[in-house]
Amino acid sequence: MPEGTITLDVDGHSVSVARGSSVVAAVALAAGSAGVITRRSVSGALRGPLCGMGVCQECRVTIDGVRHRLACQTLCADGMEVVTGRAAE
């Protein structure tokens, strides 16, 4: 693994990203062509990041057991565990 790369877990999948990447970037990498899903609405609808600056709150995920963390405003850490709304599918 290159020195500037870290590995984290997104919905049970190991993802390697460049150090300094946001969690939403890791979620997008893990999703691939399936589309970026970060959470579910109260009615169960799939939601994804919209604004990229923490205002819309659509990028909320669970990080290391802490719910409602903003994926677009949180930097990845080595060994971090991220759970998105896709995990409930």
C-alpha positions in Angstrom: 0.0 0.0 0.0 1.5 3.4 -0.9 2.5 5.6 2.0 -0.1 8.2 1.3 -2.9 5.7 1.3 -5.2 4.6 4.1 -7.7 1.7 4.3 -11.1 1.8 5.9 -14.3 -0.3 5.9 -17.4 0.9 4.1 -20.4 -1.3 4.6 -18.2 -4.3 5.1 -15.9 -3.6 2.1 -12.3 -2.6 2.4 -11.6 0.6 0.6 -8.2 2.3 0.1 -8.1 6.1 -0.4 -5.5 8.8 -0.4 -4.7 10.3 3.0 -6.8 13.5 3.4 -9.8 12.1 1.5 -13.3 12.8 2.8 -15.5 9.9 3.9 -18.0 10.7 1.1 -15.1 10.0 -1.4 -14.6 6.6 0.2 -18.3 5.9 0.1 -18.4 6.8 -3.6 -15.4 4.6 -4.4 -17.0 1.7 -2.6 -20.3 2.3 -4.4 -18.8 2.3 -7.9 -21.5 2.3 -10.6 -24.2 1.4 -8.1 -24.5 5.1 -7.0 -23.6 6.9 -3.9 -26.1 6.2 -1.1 -25.3 7.6 2.4 -28.5 7.3 4.3 -32.3 6.5 4.2 -35.0 9.0 4.9 -37.6 8.3 7.7 -39.8 6.7 5.0 -36.9 4.5 3.8 -36.1 6.3 0.6 -32.4 6.2 -0.4 -30.6 9.5 0.0 -27.2 10.7 -1.2 -24.9 13.7 -0.8 -26.1 16.9 -2.4 -24.2 20.0 -1.4 -20.8 18.7 -0.4 -20.4 21.3 2.3 -22.4 20.0 5.2 -25.5 22.2 4.8 -28.0 19.7 3.3 -27.1 16.9 5.9 -27.9 14.3 3.2 -24.5 12.7 3.6 -25.0 11.5 7.2 -23.5 8.1 7.9 -22.4 6.1 11.0 -18.7 6.3 11.6 -17.1 4.0 14.2 -20.6 3.6 15.8 -21.4 7.3 16.0 -24.6 8.0 14.0 -25.3 11.2 11.9 -21.7 12.1 11.1 -21.4 14.3 7.9 -19.4 12.2 5.4 -18.5 15.3 3.3 -17.0 17.1 6.3 -15.1 14.1 7.9 -11.7 13.0 6.8 -11.0 9.3 6.5 -8.8 7.6 9.1 -7.0 4.3 8.8 -9.2 1.5 10.1 -12.4 3.7 10.2 -15.7 1.8 10.0 -18.4 3.5 7.9 -22.0 2.3 7.7 -24.3 3.9 5.1 -28.0 3.5 4.3 -27.0 1.0 1.6 -26.1 -1.5 4.3 -29.8 -1.9 5.1 -30.6 -3.1 1.6 
